Amino acid sequence: MNIFSAAVIGLAMALAPAAQAAELRVLAGGAMTSVWADLQPKYEQASGHKLEIFFGTTPNLIKEATSGKVFDLGIVPVEVMQDAAARARFAAGATIDVARVGLGVAVRAGAARPDITTPDTLKASLIRAQSIATLPASAAGAQVMKTFERLGVSDAIKGKLQAKAAPAEVVQAVAKGEAELGVFLVNVLTAPGLDVVGPFPAELQQEIVFTAAPALDTTHAEAARR
């Protein structure tokens, strides 16, 4: 994620003189909120452009892209582009993959860290946990749920699974002690009040890829492409 941030800021500095200042509406994956908090002011200063960012889960982003509302570009999970109606709202041609991040587990800061180094120990730790927070209604959350199925723990943990509506809610639940474990994207779990236990074992790891493309109907095509 830091490489992505540095690259975009560098690109903005290189291209700023060639592009007239514009206000760009961006559709962005909610898991990248912290990245944009750092990137947005630096990008705006370097490029002269202003950004209005709509953050959402994959279903929210698909809904927003197909709502008829104007936007200029998207930096979204690839699953958004796999929806035909949403993909039709973006310019034709290849998208550009700009970031990727894997899944992991976190606990409240200072809490004991369970063993998740192998599929078997991760399974045992999930079963022992009193409560687990994740975000099923997202591309990352869907991968988390598939991992639970693959481990054969879906039924065992069903009663203690806390389904959150946004990445920040996963973080808050763990930081406040409302959930013993947070299971989601590692970059989201790297937050104040949490200790990252680690990523999923390699055999189970699934990366979420964020890809970029300008909108089909943007009125700032040059700025969006740049």
Residue pairs with C-beta under 8 A, 6 or more apart in sequence:
1 32
1 35
1 99
1 101
1 187
4 35
4 98
4 99
5 35
5 38
5 39
5 42
7 98
8 39
8 43
8 98
9 39
9 42
9 43
9 46
11 226
12 43
12 46
12 47
12 49
13 46
13 47
15 47
15 226
16 46
16 47
16 48
18 226
19 47
19 48
19 49
19 222
19 223
19 226
20 222
20 223
21 47
21 48
21 49
21 50
22 49
22 50
22 72
22 220
22 223
23 49
23 50
23 51
23 52
23 220
24 49
24 50
24 51
24 52
24 72
24 73
24 220
24 223
24 224
25 51
25 52
25 53
25 54
25 70
25 71
25 72
26 51
26 52
26 53
26 54
26 71
26 72
26 73
26 74
26 75
27 54
27 56
27 61
27 64
27 65
27 71
27 73
27 74
27 75
27 76
27 80
28 36
28 53
28 54
28 55
28 56
28 74
28 75
28 76
29 55
29 56
29 57
29 58
29 61
29 75
29 76
29 77
29 139
29 208
29 210
30 55
30 56
30 57
30 60
30 138
30 166
30 167
31 101
31 138
31 140
31 167
31 184
31 185
31 187
31 188
31 208
32 55
32 75
32 99
32 187
32 210
33 55
33 167
33 168
34 187
34 188
34 191
35 99
35 187
36 53
36 55
40 51
40 53
43 49
43 51
44 50
44 51
49 223
54 61
54 64
54 71
56 63
56 64
57 135
57 137
57 138
57 139
57 141
57 165
57 166
58 76
58 77
58 79
58 80
58 137
58 138
58 139
58 142
59 137
59 138
61 74
61 76
61 77
61 80
61 86
62 80
62 83
62 85
62 86
64 71
65 71
65 74
65 80
65 85
65 86
65 89
65 90
66 85
66 86
66 89
70 215
70 217
70 218
70 219
71 89
71 215
71 218
72 214
72 215
72 218
72 219
72 220
72 223
72 224
73 212
73 213
73 214
73 215
73 218
73 224
74 80
74 90
74 212
74 213
74 215
75 98
75 99
75 210
75 211
75 212
76 210
76 211
76 212
77 138
77 139
77 140
77 208
77 209
77 210
77 211
78 95
78 97
78 139
78 209
78 210
78 211
79 139
79 142
80 86
80 87
80 139
81 87
81 90
81 95
81 211
81 213
88 216
89 215
89 216
89 217
90 213
90 214
90 215
90 216
91 213
91 214
91 215
91 216
92 216
93 213
95 211
95 212
95 213
96 211
96 212
96 213
97 209
97 210
97 211
97 212
98 210
98 211
98 212
99 209
99 210
100 207
100 208
100 209
100 210
101 185
101 186
101 187
101 207
101 208
102 185
102 186
102 199
102 200
102 205
102 206
102 207
102 208
103 140
103 143
103 144
103 147
103 183
103 184
103 185
103 186
103 199
103 200
103 205
103 206
103 207
103 208
104 183
104 184
104 185
104 186
104 189
104 196
104 197
104 198
104 199
104 200
105 114
105 116
105 122
105 125
105 181
105 182
105 183
105 189
105 196
105 197
105 198
105 200
106 174
106 181
106 182
106 184
106 189
106 190
106 194
106 195
106 196
106 197
107 113
107 114
107 174
107 180
107 181
107 182
107 194
107 195
107 197
108 174
108 175
108 176
108 177
108 180
108 193
108 194
108 195
109 175
109 192
109 193
109 194
109 195
110 195
111 180
111 195
113 195
113 197
114 121
114 125
114 128
114 129
114 181
114 197
115 121
115 122
115 124
115 125
116 122
116 125
116 197
116 198
116 200
116 201
117 198
117 201
118 201
119 151
119 201
119 203
119 204
122 151
122 200
122 201
122 204
123 151
123 152
123 153
125 181
126 132
126 148
126 151
126 153
126 156
126 157
126 181
126 183
127 153
127 156
127 157
129 157
129 160
129 180
129 181
130 160
130 180
131 160
131 162
131 178
131 179
131 180
131 181
132 157
132 160
132 161
132 162
132 179
132 180
132 181
132 182
132 183
133 162
133 164
133 169
133 170
133 173
133 174
133 178
133 179
133 181
133 182
133 183
133 184
134 141
134 144
134 145
134 161
134 162
134 163
134 164
134 170
134 182
134 183
134 184
135 141
135 144
135 163
135 164
135 165
135 166
135 167
135 169
135 170
135 184
136 142
136 144
136 145
136 163
137 163
137 165
138 167
139 208
140 184
140 185
140 208
141 184
143 206
143 208
144 183
144 184
145 154
146 206
147 200
147 204
147 206
148 154
148 157
150 204
151 204
162 173
162 178
162 179
164 170
164 173
167 184
167 185
167 188
170 179
170 182
170 184
170 188
170 189
171 182
171 188
171 189
171 191
171 193
171 194
172 178
173 179
173 182
174 180
174 181
174 182
174 189
174 193
174 194
175 191
175 192
175 193
175 194
176 193
181 197
182 189
182 194
185 208
186 196
186 199
189 196
190 196
199 205
200 206
214 221
214 224
214 225
215 224
218 224
